[in-house]
Amino acid sequence: LYYSQGRYSEAEPLYIQALALTRQLLGEEHPDVASSLNNLALLYYSQGRYSEAEPLYIQALALTRQLLGEEHPDVASSLNNLALLYYSQGRYSEAEPLYIQALALTRQLLGEEHPDVASSLNNLALLYYSQGRYSEAEPLYIQALALRRQLLGEEHPSVATSLNNLAVLYDSQDRYSETEPLYIQALALRRKLLGEEHPDVATSLNNLAYLYYSQGRYSEAEPLFIQALDIFERQLGVNHPNTVTTDNNLAYLRDRLD
């Protein structure tokens, strides 16, 4: 619950206690230990503490494979999580085969119409986007968005994520008229579902601000950058990559205004 609200400092000691207790009561070789390792790793990942997250993700994947076999949804989840970590570090060649395995396994085990398939499509699209492989990313993003709307309804955080990601892709191609309405929808949905103080709201504010900045709409961009930076600093700290990026964006904008 605390993790989902972006209250990471409150979540961490609870995750650590849960992991220790699970190990003590169930032993090292139990699926619940793998789940606890994964949860703690996800928290560290979300805080940009990648070097702490990686060994936990690797342990969780190995344990899940050992206990549940290769063909299990939890194996697909672990593959996806480790791939996301590698992706976030720019280790694209290590991330891609893991994402492809995760997508294939998820489709095989859960069928085409499952939220986890949408997540896998989204993640692989994000990797392609980051490599400039836009024509490969776009159809995957569109499939993921359609599937999430169909399965989860219009008002779900994952729909907001898909809207945002598709907007980022269009933004990178200077398709601004297609970008803006998607960013605005994503921001409104995140505010409604997650509250004003959530890091994802800050991400949406930053993205919309950067779009306005790119179009020379500086007076519209500046207050959004300021709001985003304030949320990131309070929720993630001043050294988190997202905070640093937004701080730099605001500095660039102010240089233009001087």
N, C-alpha and C positions, 0 to 999 in steps of 0.2 A: 504493500500500500504506500509506504513512504517513498519507495523507489519510483512508483508511478506518478507521484506528486512532485518528483524532483527534489525530495527531502533526503538527499544522499547521506549526509552526516548522521542522520537518525537511523537510516536503514542499515548502515555498515555494521555496527556492533550486534544488531539482531541477526544479520546473516552469518557473522562469525560465530555467534553462540549456537545458532542452528546447525552449522557445519560440525562444530566440536561435539555437540550432543548427539548428532546423527552418527558420527564416527564411533563415539563411546558406546552407544546402545546397539548399533546394528553392525559394527565392524567396518573395515575399510572397503570390503567388496559388496556393496549394496547399491541398488539404483538410486535410492534417496541421497546417498553420498554424492553421486554424480550430479544430481539435481542441485544440491547445495553448493557444490563447486561451481557449477554453471551460473547460479544466481549471484554468487559473490564476484565471479569474473565479469558478469554483465554490469554490475555496479561499478567495478573498477574501470571497465571499458567506457562507461558513460561519463566518468570523471576524467577521461584522458589518461588514466594510469595503465597504459598499455603493457608495460613490462611486468606489471603485477598480474594483469588479466591473462596473459598468454599461457603461463604454465598451468593455471587452473583450467582453462579451456581444453588444453591438451590432455590433462588428467581425466577430465570429464568425458572427452571423446573416447579415450582408450578404455575407460571403465564401462562406458555404455556399450561399446562394441563387444567387450569381453562378456558382459552379463546378459545382454539382450540380443546379441547376434548382429550381423551386418544389416539385415533388413528389418529395421524398426524405426518408427517415426522419431524417436529420441536421438537416434544416430544422425538422421537428417538435420535435426535441430542443432546438434553439436557441430556438424560439418559447417552449417550455415554461420554459426556464431564465430567459429575460428576464422572462417573466410572473411567475415565482416571486420574482425580485428586486423587481419592482414591488409584488407582493402584500406582501412583507416590509416595504416602506416605507409601506404603507397606500394605495398608488396603485391602488385597486381597479378604477377605470374604465379604466385603461390595461392592467391585467392580464387582465381578463375576455375581451376579444376575442382576445387571444393564446392563452389557454388553450383557447378554443372552436376556434380554427383548429388548434391542436396536436392536440386530440382527434379532430377530423374527419379530419385528414391521417393520423394514426396508424391510425385504423380503416380508412381507404381503402387504405393501403399494406401494412398488416400483418395485417388481419383482426381480428375481434372478440376472438379468444382469443390475446392476446399480452401479456406483462408490461408493455409500454409503454402499452397501452390502460388497464390497471389504474392505472398511475401518473398518466395524464392524468385519469382519472375521479376519482382521489384529490385531485389538485391543484385541479380545478374545484370539488369538494365543499368543500375547505378555504376557497376564496374565498367560496363561498356561506355557509359557516358564519360566517366573519368579518364578513359583512354582516348576520348575524342571519336569513339565509334558510334556516332549519333544515329546513323541509319539502322544499326542493330539494336540500339537502346529503345528507340521510340515505340516500335510495336510491342515490346515487352512491357513498357510502362502503361500503354493503353490497355493491354490485356489485364494487367494487374489492377488498374483502376476500375475497369468494368466488372471484374470478378469480385472485388471488394464491395462495390455498390450493390451488386446482386446478392451477395451472401451476408453482408453486414449491415446493409441499409445506408442511407445517405449520411446519417449522423454518427460517425464512428471515427476515432482518431486515425485509424489506418487509411481511411478515405482521404482525410486531410493530408496525410503523408504522401499518398499517391498524387493528389492534386499539386502539392508542392514540388514533387520530383519532376513531374511532367512540365511544370512551369520553368523549373531550372534548366531543363533541356531546351525548351523553346527560347529562353533568355539567352543561352549560350550561342544560339543561332541567329540572334537579333530579331526573333519573331515576337516583337514586343506586344503587338496587339492581341496575340494569343496568350502571352505570358501574364499580363496584368490581371485579367479576371480570375485566373487560376490561383494566383498568389492571394488575391483578396478573399476568395472563397476559403482557401486553406487557413488564412489568418482568422477569419470569423469563426470557422468551425473549431479551431484549436482553442480560441478564447472561450467559446461556449462550453466545450467539453472538458477542458483541462484547467481552466481558470487563468487569470491574468499573469500569474507568477511562474508559469511552467517554462522550462527551457525551450520547448518546441514553439511556444508563442514568440519567444525572443528570436528564434531562427526565422520564423515567418516575417516578423518585423524587419529583421536585417535584410532578408531577401527582397521584400517589397521596396525597402529603402534603396537598396543597391540598383534595382530596376529604375527607380526615379532618378537616382544619381546618373546612371548611364544615359538617360534621356535629357540630362541637364535640368531636371526638375528639382533643384537643390532645396528650395524652401519646403517641399513636400518630403524630401528624403531625410533632412536633418532631425526632426523630432522623432522619427521612427528609429533611426540609428541610436539616438539617446535613450529611448525606451528599451531597446534591445540590449544595449550595453549595461544598463542598470540591472536588468533581470539576470543577465549572464554573470555579472560580478557578484550579485547576492547569492545566486543559486549554485554556480559552478566555481567561483573564485576568479581572481584576476589573472591567473596563469593558464587557465584552460584554453585550448586552441580556439574555441568559439568566441571567447571573450577577447582574445588577442586579435582575431580577425575583424571583429566588429569595431574594436577600438581603432584599428588601422583604417577601416573604411570611413569612420567618422573624421579621422585626421586628414585623409585625402580630400574629403568633402570640404572641410574647413580651409584647407590650402587653396581650393578653387574659389572659395568665397572671399579670401583675403586679397 
